[in-house]
């Protein structure tokens, strides 16, 4: 069992422009609409030159990072980070594949730059002027759990704080049949070696029984985007309800997270 603190949370998703929206929705989910657009804000920390180059996925990730840090009681942006996405930027993948079929193969250098799996992490590093160590990873549908474990390991090995951001964005029609993601979703957590707002204990457990969402719309969201596998955890955090959640990691292995204490905002 490993104990860490969760200092701050950020969420971007359908009808959700930040943690406050997510908190209200998770306490009263009846009006959740998986088809709703997520409220978009221009990434405030990026300079104009970088803002012109970002894709919808990168913009969503920047918005999630900014939302997560906006409620960080300890202040500062310098910290280790983990960025987790099951597929990366499939909008860019589609554009590159299309360009390669054209005469002369007119591949955009900006698209090639943005296609790299750690592009969102690079933009965030540029936005914050932070050269702290960062890991970008993918574990298909288990990407949130894998990223969470990586971030927990970072805190325990190095101390201090680690930013975790998990995200995925639906691909355009040519790729959608192969990777049908229901809606854009991103979640950010700042984990630390002090209790923070929530104190959690983390273990791996052999089981094929994972937590789900009671609300049908939220359950569709949970199943429709790997980053949204975090919803059972977020629901407990929003409702300040202690207890354990089991999130899928492998077919018969769960990340068991016990919320041991919750502090008032």
C-alpha positions in Angstrom: 0.0 0.0 0.0 1.3 3.5 -1.0 -0.1 6.7 0.4 -0.1 10.0 -1.5 -2.1 13.2 -1.4 -4.2 14.7 -4.1 -3.8 18.4 -4.0 -5.9 19.5 -7.0 -8.1 18.3 -9.8 -9.0 19.6 -13.2 -11.5 18.2 -15.7 -12.5 19.1 -19.3 -15.3 17.2 -21.0 -18.8 17.4 -22.5 -20.4 20.5 -21.0 -17.5 20.6 -18.5 -15.1 23.6 -18.6 -13.3 22.8 -15.3 -13.4 21.1 -12.0 -16.2 23.2 -10.6 -18.5 22.2 -13.5 -17.4 18.6 -13.0 -18.0 18.7 -9.3 -21.6 20.0 -9.8 -22.3 17.5 -12.5 -20.9 14.6 -10.4 -23.1 15.6 -7.4 -26.2 15.9 -9.6 -25.6 14.1 -12.9 -29.1 14.1 -14.3 -28.4 16.8 -16.9 -25.2 15.3 -18.2 -25.1 15.2 -22.1 -22.3 13.3 -23.6 -23.0 15.1 -26.9 -22.4 18.5 -25.5 -19.4 20.6 -26.5 -16.8 21.3 -23.9 -16.5 25.0 -23.1 -13.3 26.2 -24.8 -10.8 28.7 -23.6 -7.7 29.9 -25.3 -4.6 28.5 -23.5 -3.7 31.6 -21.4 -0.1 30.5 -20.7 0.9 29.9 -24.3 2.4 32.7 -26.4 0.7 33.7 -29.6 3.2 31.8 -31.7 2.5 28.5 -29.9 -1.2 29.1 -29.8 -1.4 29.2 -33.6 0.1 25.7 -33.8 -2.0 23.8 -31.2 -4.5 21.2 -32.2 -8.0 20.8 -30.6 -6.5 18.0 -28.4 -3.5 20.0 -27.3 -5.7 23.0 -26.6 -8.0 20.8 -24.4 -4.9 19.4 -22.5 -3.6 23.0 -21.9 -7.0 24.0 -20.6 -7.1 21.0 -18.3 -3.6 21.7 -17.0 -4.5 25.3 -16.3 -7.7 24.3 -14.5 -5.7 21.8 -12.4 -3.2 24.4 -11.4 -5.8 27.1 -10.7 -6.8 25.3 -7.5 -3.3 24.3 -6.4 -3.0 25.6 -2.8 0.8 25.4 -2.8 1.2 27.6 -5.9 4.0 27.3 -8.5 4.1 25.4 -11.8 7.4 23.7 -11.5 6.9 19.9 -10.9 7.4 16.6 -12.6 4.6 15.5 -14.9 3.0 12.4 -16.5 0.9 12.7 -19.6 -1.2 9.7 -20.5 -3.2 9.1 -23.7 -4.3 5.9 -25.3 -3.8 7.1 -28.9 -2.3 10.5 -29.0 -3.6 13.1 -31.5 -5.6 11.1 -34.0 -6.7 14.3 -35.8 -3.0 14.9 -36.7 -2.5 11.2 -37.6 -5.4 11.4 -40.1 -4.0 14.6 -41.7 -0.6 13.1 -42.1 -1.9 9.9 -43.6 -4.0 12.0 -46.0 -1.1 14.2 -47.0 1.0 11.1 -47.8 -1.5 10.1 -50.5 -1.1 13.5 -52.3 1.4 14.2 -55.1 4.7 15.3 -53.6 3.6 14.2 -50.2 3.2 17.8 -48.8 3.6 17.0 -45.1 3.3 20.0 -42.8 6.3 20.4 -40.5 3.9 21.6 -37.8 1.7 18.5 -38.2 4.8 16.3 -38.0 5.9 18.2 -34.8 2.4 17.8 -33.2 2.2 14.1 -34.1 4.8 13.2 -31.5 3.2 11.5 -28.5 4.8 14.0 -26.0 3.8 17.1 -27.9 1.2 18.2 -25.3 3.9 17.8 -22.6 6.3 19.9 -24.6 3.7 22.7 -25.1 3.0 22.6 -21.3 6.7 22.8 -20.6 7.1 25.8 -22.9 4.0 27.5 -21.4 5.3 27.2 -17.9 9.0 27.7 -18.7 9.5 24.4 -16.7 12.2 21.9 -17.6 11.2 19.3 -14.9 11.2 15.7 -15.9 8.2 14.5 -17.8 6.9 11.1 -19.0 4.4 10.7 -21.8 2.8 7.2 -22.1 0.1 5.1 -23.5 -1.6 1.9 -22.3 -4.7 1.8 -24.5 -7.9 1.6 -22.4 -5.8 1.4 -19.2 -4.0 4.7 -19.9 -5.5 6.5 -16.9 -4.6 3.8 -14.4 -1.1 3.3 -15.9 -0.5 7.1 -15.8 -1.8 7.3 -12.2 0.6 4.5 -11.1 3.4 6.3 -12.9 2.6 9.5 -11.1 2.3 7.8 -7.7 5.7 6.2 -8.4 7.2 9.6 -9.2 6.0 11.1 -5.9 7.3 8.2 -3.9 10.7 8.1 -5.7 11.4 11.8 -5.9 9.1 13.4 -3.3 7.4 16.7 -4.0 4.6 16.9 -6.5 3.8 15.4 -9.8 1.2 16.6 -12.3 -0.8 13.8 -14.0 -2.9 14.6 -17.1 -4.9 11.8 -18.9 -6.7 12.7 -22.1 -8.2 11.4 -25.4 -10.0 13.1 -28.3 -12.3 11.4 -30.8 -10.7 10.7 -34.2 -12.2 12.0 -37.5 -14.5 9.6 -39.5 -11.9 7.6 -41.4 -10.3 6.4 -38.2 -13.4 6.4 -36.0 -14.4 2.9 -37.1 -11.1 1.6 -35.7 -11.0 3.7 -32.6 -14.6 4.9 -31.6 -14.1 7.4 -28.8 -17.4 8.9 -27.6 -16.3 12.4 -26.6 -13.3 14.5 -25.7 -12.2 14.1 -22.1 -9.2 15.2 -20.0 -8.5 14.9 -16.3 -5.6 16.4 -14.3 -4.4 15.6 -10.8 -1.6 17.0 -8.7 -0.3 14.3 -6.5 2.1 15.0 -3.6 3.9 13.6 -0.7 1.7 15.5 1.8 -2.1 14.9 2.4 -3.4 17.7 0.2 -7.2 18.0 -0.2 -7.6 14.2 -0.3 -5.4 11.5 1.2 -5.4 8.3 -0.7 -3.9 4.8 -0.4 -3.1 2.9 -3.5 -2.7 -0.8 -4.1 -3.0 -3.3 -7.0 -5.7 -5.9 -6.5 -6.4 -9.1 -8.4 -10.1 -8.8 -9.5 -12.2 -8.4 -12.6 -14.8 -6.3 -10.7 -14.3 -2.6 -11.5 -16.3 0.4 -10.4 -18.8 1.9 -12.8 -21.1 4.9 -12.8 -24.8 4.6 -11.8 -25.9 7.3 -14.2 -26.2 5.9 -17.7 -24.8 9.0 -19.4 -21.7 9.0 -17.2 -21.3 5.3 -17.6 -21.3 5.8 -21.4 -18.7 8.5 -20.9 -16.6 6.2 -18.7 -16.6 3.5 -21.3 -16.3 5.9 -24.2 -13.0 7.5 -23.4 -10.0 5.9 -21.5 -9.3 9.1 -19.6 -12.9 8.9 -18.3 -12.2 5.6 -16.6 -11.3 8.1 -13.8 -14.9 9.0 -13.2 -15.6 6.7 -10.2 -12.6 8.3 -8.4 -13.7 11.8 -9.4 -17.2 11.1 -8.2 -15.9 10.3 -4.7 -13.7 13.3 -4.7 -16.5 15.6 -5.8 -18.8 14.3 -3.1 -16.0 14.3 -0.5 -17.0 10.7 0.2 -14.3 8.4 1.7 -14.1 4.8 0.5 -12.5 2.7 -2.2 -12.7 2.6 -5.9 -11.3 -0.1 -8.3 -10.2 1.2 -11.7 -9.4 -1.2 -14.5 -5.7 -1.8 -15.2 -5.6 -5.2 -16.8 -8.2 -7.9 -17.4 -7.9 -9.3 -13.9 -6.0 -6.5 -12.2 -7.3 -3.2 -10.7 -5.8 -0.1 -9.3 -7.5 0.1 -5.9 -7.6 3.7 -4.5 -8.9 4.2 -1.0 -9.9 7.8 -0.2 -9.0 7.9 3.4 -9.6 11.6 4.2 -11.1 14.6 2.6 -10.4 18.2 3.5 -12.7 21.2 3.0 -11.9 23.6 0.2 
